[in-house]
Amino acid sequence: MVERLDTVVIGGGAMGSATAWELAQRGREVTLLEQFAPGHTQGASHGTTRNLNLGYLDPTYIRMLSESLTLWDKLSAQSGTEQIARTGTVNHGDPKTQALTLQALKGAGIRAEEVSANEAAERWSGLRFNGPALHLPDGGQLNPDLALPSFQKVAAAHGAQIRHGVTVRELTVLDENTVRLVLESASGEEIVEARRVVITAGAWTEHLLGSSVELPTLTVTQEQPLHFAQRDASAIWPGFNHTLVPGSPGFENAYSPVYGMLTPGEGIKAGWHGTGVVTHPDHRTFAAEQRQVQALQDYARIWLPGVDADSFTAVSCTYTNTEDEDFILDRIGPLVIGAGFSGHGFKFTPVIGRILADLADGSGKAPAKFSARRKIASSTFSQRRQVVEKLTS
């Protein structure tokens, strides 16, 4: 006998867990399926720090930021664990864009201030500045290893079924209100049918959907940030984002902008953005690309005086990138798809869960910019990959 379910969420990473959290609170019957065990390191939602950078100009993202800050606080209250380490974030390297961002965020009620290079160097001695910085005091760090079990705990308390170790082997759309799923677990094979299926499978999205749904191009990369040892344990570290132009004076070997933050107990995390090797999630090497490591060390020697550039450990995660680096949040028939978070989605996790829940129960739509049917005119991702190819050739 085939079991009939209301809503199935495939993928128990950040976005899937937040979607189950939102649907369960609405009283919807929801089953969350995750192929790996809790706390696994195969995808994009592990580790203890993610950058809560509020420095956006786009009105859609700014509105989502405002809602996300509220929803992260809601999860903190529900779970009894504070979700945000509010160290603040500091963005520098592009004064013109920083000034525009300052005005946009102030207009949205998000705190922001410009700090001179000298003042910034005094406040955050671990960083070097060659121009004014944009200080965002409400930014900081998020903790995936804390957030995912928090979302799932609250979802389960509201009736959600959370199942780990379950792989979806087949997905077939039968009609507008029926999707058949063939599942495999330690208990064997089972077949279920669901009225709605939410796909939040990260790097496995295209593998799962196959040719059944046409999506914007998704490219999976294996990213390799480093945790550098601190020189001064008393230094104050905000999250930081350094906009730089690869190839310009002082950045001849730079691959992309740099992001970073303090990861307690592990060091100062720093990494290039979206420059890792293209990979398949089931066949990753987890090995750092040495030229990129060396270039990041060179960057740290100049721009991160608070770290020891020769003492570090490598970290590995995946990005699933769209060409324009905007997300995919859409519904196609009985399938709801959340994908392509391009290395900047985690901060939006609870609002993405809300949007996907709206699509699943028909109570709302996603912003048009996240349509799976959109035409992508500019390719930020491809431009960055050209820099990567040039530097690694």
Secondary structure, DSSP 4 states (H G I P E B T S, - for coil): --EEEEEEEE--SHHHHHHHHHHHHTT--EEEEESS-TT--SSSS-SS-EEE-----SHHHHHHHHHHHHHHHHHHHHHTS--EE---EEEES-HHHHHHHHHHHHHTT---EEE-HHHHHHH-TTS--SS-EEEETT-EEE-HHHHHHHHHHHHHHTT-EEEES-EEEEEEEEETTEEEEEEEETTEEEEEEEEEEEE--GGGHHHHHTTSS--S--EEEEE--EEEEES-TT----EEEE---TTSTT-TT--S-EEEEEETTTEEEEEESS-SEE--TTS------HHHHHHHHHHHHHH-TTEEEEEEEE--EEEEE-SSS--EEEEETTEEEEE--TT--GGGHHHHHHHHHHHHHTS----GGG-TT------HHHHHHHHHHHHH-
